[in-house]
Amino acid sequence: MLLSALDWHPQPRLEPLHLDWLAHAGVEVAVLRLDRIDSLISGNKWFKLLHHLHAAHVAGAQGIISLGGAYSNHLHALAAAGQRFGFPTVGLLRGHPRETPTVLDLKAFGMTLHWLGYEGYRRRHDADFWTPWQAQYPQLWPIPEGGSGLPGAQGCMSWETSVRDQSAGLGWSDYHGWWLACGTGTSLAGLVLAEAGRRPVHGVLAVPENHGVKQQVESIMEEAGLGNPLYELIDGSRGGFARVDEGLTTFIETTAQIELEPLYTGKALMLLKARVEAGQFAVGTRLIFVHTGGLQGRRGLH
Ligand SMILES: *Cc1c(COP(=O)(O)O)cnc(C)c1O
């Protein structure tokens, strides 16, 4: 049932991160472990789903239909939630049938899959894209790719509360800002809304700069009516989405204190290191790094 999913409010833990390059610069980082909220439902994607699931429930829908690729963290979290809470899920996939570890999980979780090809998947932004799917699955509620939009962002606002509740436990009286990886910018937008101009949110783009992330963030700000958003988008894609090079691989391997994947969290922390080493943060700066998850997606990448 969708309703029982709405009752689940996992609390991500806030943990100190001890790394040489932080200690040398006198910068403190605490990690909000979204990757550890559950054994199967992991990362920022659960939070981005929450308000969409609420809208689906209010509309009287029985389950969810959504889309993603063959390594999608979004579909993985959705399918796992469907199995856990007992609501049907349908996934529309990019490309042609293949069996990645993620796809095998989706099937095991009971998600019904349709492969759209590449051309068919590109049509997902067309005005009439959902019409045939809603005819085929009238009882299911469509959620955009990745759980984006204002409802997606609203689900991420609770991270600010989680940090507020736990920062004293680290001996922190306050902190100076946030650092996280961005795909669509929805998660960043949620934090910007929650901070409402108090502390800056630094987002490291996992996609090239021409992917319209800034426009998406701005449109969420506009819809929410926030006039003074305090954030920064930094290109950290290293040449493209899912582009992996040796420098990145080495960084992830040598940063054994925390498990990272190469698409989002690895690139985000690596860019933070570059900024810290360039002296861009004053001694005593305290930052929250959001571990947005994605560890399931790295299986079979190499
Ligand atoms: C989807 C994803 C992101 C990007 O989140 P957005 O809200 O789209 O910016 C970041 N990290 C991981 C691990 C993800 O799976």
The ligand as an SDF file (V2000), in Angstrom:
LIG
                    3D

 15 15  0  0  0  0  0  0  0  0999 V2000
   20.3590   10.8150   -8.5580 C   0  0  0  0  0  0  0  0  0  0  0  0
   21.6140   11.0100   -7.7960 C   0  0  0  0  0  0  0  0  0  0  0  0
   22.1440   12.2900   -7.5700 C   0  0  0  0  0  0  0  0  0  0  0  0
   21.5540   13.5340   -8.1730 C   0  0  0  0  0  0  0  0  0  0  0  0
   20.4070   13.9770   -7.5050 O   0  0  0  0  0  0  0  0  0  0  0  0
   19.5930   15.2090   -8.1130 P   0  0  0  0  0  0  0  0  0  0  0  0
   18.5240   15.4400   -7.1210 O   0  0  0  0  0  0  0  0  0  0  0  0
   19.0350   14.7470   -9.4310 O   0  0  0  0  0  0  0  0  0  0  0  0
   20.5100   16.3310   -8.3140 O   0  0  0  0  0  0  0  0  0  0  0  0
   23.2900   12.4040   -6.8050 C   0  0  0  0  0  0  0  0  0  0  0  0
   23.8900   11.3080   -6.2920 N   0  0  0  0  0  0  0  0  0  0  0  0
   23.4120   10.0670   -6.4840 C   0  0  0  0  0  0  0  0  0  0  0  0
   24.1430    8.9330   -5.9060 C   0  0  0  0  0  0  0  0  0  0  0  0
   22.2540    9.8760   -7.2350 C   0  0  0  0  0  0  0  0  0  0  0  0
   21.7980    8.6380   -7.4430 O   0  0  0  0  0  0  0  0  0  0  0  0
  1  2  1  0
  2  3  1  0
  2 14  2  0
  3  4  1  0
  3 10  2  0
  4  5  1  0
  5  6  1  0
  6  7  2  0
  6  8  1  0
  6  9  1  0
 10 11  1  0
 11 12  2  0
 12 13  1  0
 12 14  1  0
 14 15  1  0
M  END
$$$$
